[in-house]
Amino acid sequence: MDVEAEKSAGGGTVQSPQEHATTPGLSRYQTFLFAITCAMAVANVYFAQPLLESMAASLSVSPGTIGVVVTATQAGYAVGLLFIVPLGDLLNRKGLILTQMLLSAAALCAVGLAQDWGMLLGAMVLVGLMAVVVQVVVAYAATLASPEQRGEAIGTVTSGVVLGILLARFVSGAVADLAGWRGVYFVSAALMISMALVLYRTMPASTKPPAKGSYLQLLRSVLQLYLTEPTLRVRGTFALLIFAAFSVLWTAMVLPLSAPPLSLSHTQIGLFGLAGVAGALAAARAGRLADQGLGNRTTGIALVLLTVSWLPTAFVESSLLAMVIGVVLLDFAVQAVHVTNQSLIFAARPDAQSRLVGAYMTFYSVGSGLGAIAATYTYAHFGWVAVCLLGAAFSGTALLYWLYLQMTSR
């Protein structure tokens, strides 16, 4: 990958005169609604993480196996990224978003009603499958935004994604303490239906989709993007590694926090998510930096912070403050890289927003699933320090890859 080419791509989004003429811009109110929608939808993927122990006890599943719940959700998410998100370039995006939200509500009810291990896993796959509405919304926001506001708009909407991920743990923990883990999913289903009604009345009408042809041709063009877009391959590799590290922390941290001597409640564990609000702040700022051509530098600094974050995290059993510091650093770094990644790939191909985000987020989903199952296995067999070493290994690999790109671009 030519890093200088990537920097150039990050300097702004190039659009044809025709596309620019039909892009009125994205209002703050519309951006806010998109951010809230993304927060609610992505939260569905992460509700389970603070609830793993309760789920395991309820369904008689071993602690070392329960992490498969997170992996199943990510598997559904990966399938949706490949087969549903690209439809945003072919179908009416407003109709696609509303349909996904209603189907998501149905899948959430199925999780709440699950009475055995197999039904729970199947329902979780469906939850992940429908949660990709997040990426359809992100691509739609990028399409509606004017060229000069695109990076900032993506950053703002992604801030909603970050807040959804972080607040999911707090909300699910608090609701579970009051109404059990099943109540979390019933409440979320009701909220998804309510938000769908709000969007039905307020969301801008969809512009004409840029892609033509059949669904199979659309999917084939997604595969071609992996071959023809070097920015997608590089940024996708970063996404796989950073979200593997992210998932290692957030999947496994509930285990030492809920076990003696700490023995924290679901609500107390969920509060750690609030410490990661710094990630949301990084998200919007990173989008503006990418618009200014500083995406590559932002990536390098963030990856250093990501690798360093595992040092204080390793001291969770002796210092909760150290854990908070590690969480803040990790979330800040991950989201800064993530927003930079999206800004750069959207700039590379403005005519393929949905297909690009679907292709890119497949790397994210693979990394998240890998991190989840590796984290629970590592903790069950080797303990918390080994989990931190695992996360540091993913983070350090991403940093080494970034350094390699700097050396080979000279």
C-alpha positions in Angstrom: 0.0 0.0 0.0 1.2 3.5 -0.9 0.9 5.4 2.3 1.3 8.7 0.4 -1.7 7.7 -1.8 -3.6 7.0 1.4 -2.8 10.4 2.8 -4.0 12.0 -0.4 -7.2 10.1 -0.1 -7.6 11.4 3.4 -7.3 15.0 2.3 -11.0 15.1 1.2 -13.6 13.3 -0.8 -13.6 13.7 -4.5 -17.0 13.8 -6.1 -18.1 14.3 -9.7 -19.9 17.6 -10.4 -23.1 15.8 -10.8 -22.9 14.1 -7.5 -21.9 17.3 -5.7 -24.9 19.0 -7.2 -27.3 16.5 -5.8 -25.8 16.4 -2.3 -27.5 19.2 -0.2 -25.7 18.3 3.0 -26.7 16.6 6.2 -28.4 18.7 8.9 -27.4 18.5 12.5 -30.8 17.1 13.4 -30.6 14.4 10.8 -27.1 13.5 11.9 -28.3 13.3 15.5 -31.1 10.9 14.6 -28.7 8.8 12.6 -26.3 8.7 15.6 -29.1 7.7 18.0 -30.2 5.0 15.6 -26.7 3.6 15.3 -26.3 3.7 19.1 -29.5 1.6 19.6 -28.8 -0.9 16.9 -25.1 -1.6 17.8 -26.0 -1.9 21.4 -27.9 -5.1 20.5 -24.6 -6.7 19.6 -22.9 -5.9 22.9 -25.8 -6.4 25.4 -24.7 -10.0 26.1 -21.1 -9.2 27.3 -21.9 -8.2 30.9 -24.6 -10.9 31.0 -22.5 -13.9 30.1 -22.3 -15.3 33.6 -26.1 -15.0 34.1 -26.8 -16.6 30.7 -24.5 -19.5 31.5 -26.2 -20.1 34.8 -29.7 -19.8 33.3 -29.1 -22.3 30.4 -26.6 -24.5 32.2 -23.6 -23.7 30.0 -20.0 -23.8 31.1 -18.2 -20.4 31.6 -15.5 -21.4 29.1 -18.2 -22.0 26.4 -20.5 -19.0 27.0 -18.3 -16.7 24.9 -19.6 -18.4 21.8 -22.7 -16.3 22.3 -20.7 -13.2 21.4 -19.0 -15.1 18.5 -22.5 -16.2 17.2 -23.7 -12.6 17.2 -20.5 -11.5 15.3 -21.0 -14.4 12.8 -24.5 -13.1 12.0 -23.1 -9.6 11.8 -20.4 -10.8 9.3 -23.0 -12.5 7.1 -25.2 -9.3 7.2 -22.2 -7.2 6.2 -21.6 -9.3 3.1 -25.2 -10.0 2.0 -27.4 -7.1 3.4 -25.3 -3.9 3.7 -24.4 -3.8 -0.1 -28.1 -3.6 -0.8 -27.9 0.0 0.2 -26.3 0.7 -3.2 -29.2 -1.1 -5.0 -32.4 -0.6 -3.0 -34.3 2.3 -1.4 -32.2 3.0 1.7 -35.0 4.4 3.8 -37.1 1.2 3.3 -34.1 -1.0 3.9 -33.3 0.7 7.2 -36.9 0.5 8.5 -37.3 -3.1 7.5 -34.1 -4.1 9.3 -35.1 -2.3 12.5 -38.4 -4.1 12.7 -36.8 -7.5 12.0 -34.2 -6.7 14.6 -37.0 -6.2 17.2 -38.4 -9.7 16.3 -34.9 -11.2 16.7 -34.5 -9.5 20.1 -37.8 -11.0 21.3 -36.6 -14.4 20.2 -33.5 -14.0 22.4 -35.6 -13.1 25.4 -37.8 -16.2 24.8 -34.9 -18.6 24.3 -35.2 -21.7 26.6 -32.2 -23.7 25.4 -28.6 -23.2 24.2 -29.4 -23.9 20.5 -32.3 -21.5 20.4 -30.2 -18.8 22.1 -27.4 -19.1 19.6 -29.8 -19.1 16.6 -31.5 -16.0 17.9 -28.2 -14.3 18.5 -27.1 -14.9 14.9 -30.3 -13.2 13.8 -29.6 -10.2 16.1 -26.2 -9.8 14.6 -27.6 -10.2 11.1 -30.1 -7.3 11.6 -27.7 -5.1 13.6 -25.9 -4.3 10.3 -28.5 -1.6 9.9 -25.8 0.5 11.6 -23.6 0.3 8.5 -26.5 1.0 6.1 -27.1 4.2 8.2 -23.4 5.2 8.2 -23.2 4.8 4.4 -26.5 6.8 4.0 -25.1 9.6 6.1 -21.9 9.6 4.0 -24.1 9.9 0.9 -26.3 12.7 2.2 -23.4 14.7 3.6 -21.7 17.3 1.4 -18.0 16.6 0.4 -16.5 19.0 2.9 -18.5 17.7 5.9 -18.3 14.0 5.1 -15.5 13.1 7.4 -17.1 15.0 10.3 -20.5 13.5 9.6 -19.1 10.0 9.7 -17.3 10.9 12.9 -20.4 12.2 14.5 -22.5 9.2 13.5 -19.7 6.9 14.6 -19.8 8.7 18.0 -23.3 7.3 18.3 -22.0 3.9 17.5 -19.3 4.2 20.2 -21.8 5.5 22.8 -24.1 2.6 21.9 -21.3 0.1 22.5 -20.3 1.6 25.8 -23.8 2.3 27.2 -24.9 -1.1 26.2 -22.9 -2.7 29.0 -24.2 -0.2 31.5 -27.8 -0.4 30.4 -27.8 -4.2 30.1 -26.2 -4.5 33.5 -28.7 -2.2 35.2 -31.8 -3.7 33.5 -30.5 -7.3 34.2 -30.2 -6.4 37.9 -33.9 -5.3 37.9 -35.5 -7.7 35.5 -33.1 -10.4 34.6 -31.0 -10.8 31.4 -34.1 -11.6 29.3 -35.7 -8.3 30.2 -32.8 -6.5 28.5 -33.8 -7.9 25.1 -37.5 -7.2 25.5 -36.8 -3.6 26.4 -34.5 -3.2 23.4 -37.1 -4.7 21.0 -39.6 -2.1 22.2 -37.1 0.7 21.7 -36.2 -0.4 18.2 -39.9 -0.4 17.1 -40.3 3.1 18.6 -37.2 4.4 16.8 -38.4 2.9 13.5 -41.6 5.0 13.8 -39.6 8.1 14.5 -37.4 7.5 11.4 -40.4 6.7 9.2 -41.6 10.2 9.9 -38.3 12.1 9.8 -35.8 10.4 7.7 -35.0 12.0 4.3 -36.3 10.2 1.3 -33.7 7.9 -0.3 -31.8 9.2 -3.3 -31.5 7.1 -6.4 -29.2 4.1 -5.6 -25.9 4.4 -7.5 -25.6 0.7 -8.4 -27.5 -1.0 -11.3 -27.9 -4.7 -12.2 -28.8 -7.8 -10.3 -28.1 -8.7 -6.7 -25.5 -11.3 -7.8 -23.7 -8.6 -9.8 -23.8 -6.4 -6.7 -22.2 -9.1 -4.6 -19.6 -9.8 -7.2 -18.7 -6.1 -7.2 -18.1 -6.3 -3.4 -15.5 -9.1 -4.0 -13.9 -7.0 -6.7 -13.4 -4.2 -4.2 -11.1 -6.4 -2.1 -8.9 -6.8 -5.2 -9.0 -3.3 -6.7 -9.0 -1.0 -3.6 -5.6 -1.1 -1.7 -7.0 1.4 0.9 -9.7 -1.1 1.7 -7.2 -3.9 2.2 -4.9 -1.9 4.4 -7.6 -0.3 6.5 -9.5 -3.6 6.8 -6.4 -5.2 8.2 -6.2 -2.5 10.9 -9.8 -3.0 11.7 -9.4 -6.8 12.2 -6.5 -6.3 14.6 -7.9 -3.4 16.6 -11.3 -4.9 17.1 -9.8 -8.2 18.0 -8.1 -6.3 20.8 -11.2 -4.4 21.7 -13.2 -7.6 21.9 -10.6 -9.3 24.1 -11.0 -6.6 26.7 -14.8 -6.2 26.7 -15.6 -9.9 26.4 -13.3 -11.0 29.2 -13.3 -8.1 31.7 -16.7 -9.2 33.2 -15.1 -12.4 34.4 -12.5 -11.0 36.8 -14.7 -8.1 37.8 -17.6 -10.4 38.8 -15.4 -13.0 40.5 -13.9 -12.8 44.0 -12.3 -10.7 45.4 -14.0 -7.9 43.4 -17.5 -9.5 43.0 -19.0 -6.5 41.3 -22.7 -6.4 40.2 -23.9 -6.1 36.6 -24.6 -2.4 37.1 -21.1 -1.8 38.6 -19.4 -3.6 35.7 -21.5 -1.7 33.2 -20.2 1.6 34.7 -16.8 0.8 33.2 -18.4 1.4 29.8 -18.9 5.1 30.8 -15.1 5.4 31.2 -14.8 4.8 27.4 -16.8 7.9 26.5 -13.4 9.3 25.5 -13.7 7.0 22.5 -16.7 8.8 21.3 -14.9 12.1 21.6 -12.0 10.7 19.5 -14.4 9.5 16.8 -15.7 13.0 15.8 -12.2 14.5 16.0 -10.6 11.8 14.0 -13.0 12.4 11.1 -12.0 16.0 10.9 -8.3 15.1 11.0 -8.8 12.7 8.1 -10.5 15.4 6.1 -7.3 17.5 6.7 -5.1 14.7 5.4 -3.8 13.6 8.8 -5.3 10.2 8.8 -2.1 8.3 8.6 -0.4 10.2 11.5 -3.6 9.8 13.6 -3.5 6.0 13.0 0.1 5.7 14.2 -0.4 7.7 17.4 -3.6 5.8 18.2 -2.0 2.4 17.8 0.8 3.3 20.2 -1.9 4.3 22.8 -3.7 1.0 22.1 -0.7 -1.1 22.8 0.2 0.8 26.0 -3.3 0.6 27.3 -2.9 -3.1 28.2 -0.3 -2.3 30.9 -2.7 -0.6 33.4 -5.4 -3.0 32.5 -3.4 -5.9 33.7 -3.6 -4.6 37.3 -7.4 -4.8 37.5 -7.4 -7.1 40.6 -5.3 -4.6 42.6 -6.5 -1.3 41.2 -9.8 -0.4 39.6 -8.4 3.0 38.8 -5.7 1.4 36.6 -8.5 -0.5 34.8 -10.3 2.7 34.1 -7.2 4.3 32.7 -6.7 1.3 30.4 -10.3 1.3 29.2 -10.1 5.1 28.4 -6.9 4.6 26.4 -8.1 1.6 24.5 -11.5 3.0 23.5 -9.9 6.3 22.5 -7.4 4.5 20.3 -9.8 2.0 18.7 -12.4 4.6 17.7 -9.8 7.1 16.4 -8.4 4.4 14.0 -11.9 3.2 13.1 -13.2 6.6 12.1 -10.0 7.3 10.2 -10.4 4.0 8.4 -14.0 4.8 7.3 -13.2 8.3 6.2 -10.3 7.1 4.0 -12.2 4.2 2.3 -15.3 6.4 1.6 -13.0 9.0 0.0 -11.5 6.3 -2.2 -14.8 5.4 -3.8 -17.7 7.8 -3.2 -19.9 5.8 -5.7 -19.8 2.6 -3.6 -20.5 3.7 -0.1 -22.6 0.7 1.1 -20.5 -1.9 -0.6 -17.3 -0.4 0.8 -18.6 -0.2 4.4 -19.9 -3.8 4.1 -16.5 -5.0 2.8 -14.6 -3.0 5.5 -16.8 -4.1 8.4 -16.4 -7.7 7.5 -12.8 -7.3 8.8 -14.2 -5.8 12.0 -16.6 -8.6 12.5 -14.0 -11.3 12.0 -11.7 -9.5 14.5 -14.4 -9.1 17.1 -15.4 -12.8 16.9 -11.9 -14.0 17.0 -11.1 -11.8 20.0 -14.2 -12.9 21.9 -13.7 -16.6 21.7 -9.9 -16.3 22.3 -10.5 -14.1 25.3 -12.8 -16.4 27.2 -10.7 -19.5 26.4 -7.5 -17.7 27.5 -9.1 -16.5 30.8 -10.5 -19.9 31.6 -7.1 -21.6 31.1 -4.5 -19.0 31.9 -6.1 -16.1 33.8 -6.4 -12.3 33.4 -2.7 -11.4 32.8 -2.7 -13.8 29.9 -5.8 -12.1 28.5 -3.9 -8.8 28.6 -0.9 -10.3 26.9 -3.3 -11.5 24.2 -4.8 -8.1 23.7 -1.3 -6.5 23.7 -0.3 -9.0 21.0 -3.2 -7.9 18.7 -2.4 -4.3 19.4 1.3 -4.6 18.9 0.8 -6.5 15.6 -1.3 -3.6 14.3 1.4 -1.1 15.3 4.1 -3.2 13.6 2.0 -3.3 10.4 1.7 0.5 10.5 5.5 0.8 10.9 6.0 -1.6 8.0 3.8 0.6 5.8 5.9 3.6 6.6 9.1 1.8 5.8 7.9 0.4 2.5 6.4 3.7 1.3 9.7 5.6 1.3 
